[in-house]
């Protein structure tokens, strides 16, 4: 008998957690599990990536403002009864906030798990979706297991919320290495300049730190390094207009906003360096994919980077502030041999290691939940 499993997520837009969920479902054994994905909003490019054996449902067709406020009027139990009609053996909130609040009210006999994908900036990071902090604690304490995408994310959560007495573990993200490599081999039509080409991928939002990254570029240009590098940012989001305006005002002609790309890997694979300027992360999918494509990384010290880069073996981890990012990027641009050293280590890694997915860890988790 197949286990009936529900994954609840906010939407299937182009974020890291959404992509990781699709990657997982592409590789999970359909003979063992009957999978349903329930999205609060039925939008996003990752909907098309779901395999045919996964049922997809959505609560709302399109996004609208005020959902969080509206949902606070109803208790988690009322929301669960309203939105989840079928019976499942396991219900999983695959994203923080609203999905976690809803699934916490799954009925007796249903095993419940939730995922935490980001590091908390403070103990109230997740509480805005709840009526108050006490309700948030109550919801998390109803779970049978809380999974984290990195050790740092789990440690911060445990420190911030000692009142949550639930079994916890780290389960690393699933990536489809062969697919990433194959897509990375595709050609691009753009002609890259003869300089150090750098890229970053992410939603254009506060968390990703593109505001400070552009400030770093401005400072590097002022140092006379404008012709030494070009930055490509792949992604869309609410800060697009603000970032575009800053680029015009500061004449950042060596920065290109590429927008959303259905195949970002063909761009990443052609780069000399990947930069992550995030203020916080859980376990960066974009950085992981860069490593798979043998592209060195410079990143701020956010959750998961020590694990992905093996404590700096495959890239430079700098303190999580603008000056450190500026100094680290300037050092690599002025000493490209350091980038080549990271590249050499990555190539040795890919030649000497067997590429394999950790989907087995997920399946073991589901079998023992």
C-alpha positions, 0 to 999 in steps of 0.5 A: 500500500502506497503512503499518501503524502501531502506537501503544502507550499505557498506557491511554485514560483522560482525560489529555491525551496520551490525548485528543491521540492520539484527536484525531490519529486522528480526523483522520489519513488512513485511506486512507494508514495502517492504524492499531492502538492497543495499550493496556496497559489497555483502560479509559478514556473515550477508548476510545469516541472512537476512529474506526471505522477504528482497530483497538483492542487491549489487553493487560489488561482492568483496571488492577492494582497492581504492573504496573511491578514485574512487567514489570521481571522481563522484558526489553524483547525478551521483553515485545515478543514476548509482547504484540505478535504482528502485524507493523507498518511503524512502531511508536510508543510514545505515552507515556513509561515502559512503552510506550517500554520495550516498543516499543524492542525492535521487530524489525529493519526496523521503524521506531521512534518515541517521544513525550515529553509532559512536562518532566522534573523530573530526569534520573531522571524516566522511569527508574523503569519500567526496571531501572536508568538504563542500561537506560533509556538503552539503550532510548531509543538504539534508537529512530529518532526521539524526538518532543516536544510542546514545545521546553522538553521537548526541551531538558530531555531533551537536557540531562539525557541527552546519552548519547541520540544519536537524532534529535529534533524538536518535533511539536505536539499535534493539536486538533479546533478545530471540535469543541471550539468546537461542544461549547463552545456547549452550555448548562450546567444550573448557575447561575454566580455573579456574580463572576469564574468560574475553572476548571481541568481535569486529573487530581487528582494531584500533577503538576497542583498542585491542592494549592497551588491550594487553598492559594492560594484559602485565602490569597485568601479570607483577604484578603477576596476570597472573594466575588470569584471561584469556582473549578471543578475538572474531573477525577478522580484519587487526590487527590480525598479529600485535596483535599475534606478540605482544602476542608472544613477551610478552608471553601473554599465558593467551590471546586467539584470537578466530577469527570470531565465528558464535555464539559468545553468547555461549562464552560470556554467560560462561564468568565472565566479558566482556571488551570493550577497544574501543577508540570510539563507537556509541552504542556498540552492543557487550556490549548490548548483554553482558548485555542481557546475564547477563555478567558484563562489564568493558568499556572505557567511550565511547558513549552509555555506560552510557545508556547501563550500567545505569550510572555504575549500571551493570558495570564499566565505566573508563576514555578513557585511557590505565592507567584507563583501567589497574587500573579498570581491576586490581581492578576487578580481585583483588576484584572478589566480585565486579564482583559478585555484578554487576552480581547480579544486572543483574540477578535481572534486567532480573528477574524483567523486561520484555524483549522487542525489540524497533522495534516499535520505528523504525516503528514509525520513518519510518511511520512518516518520 
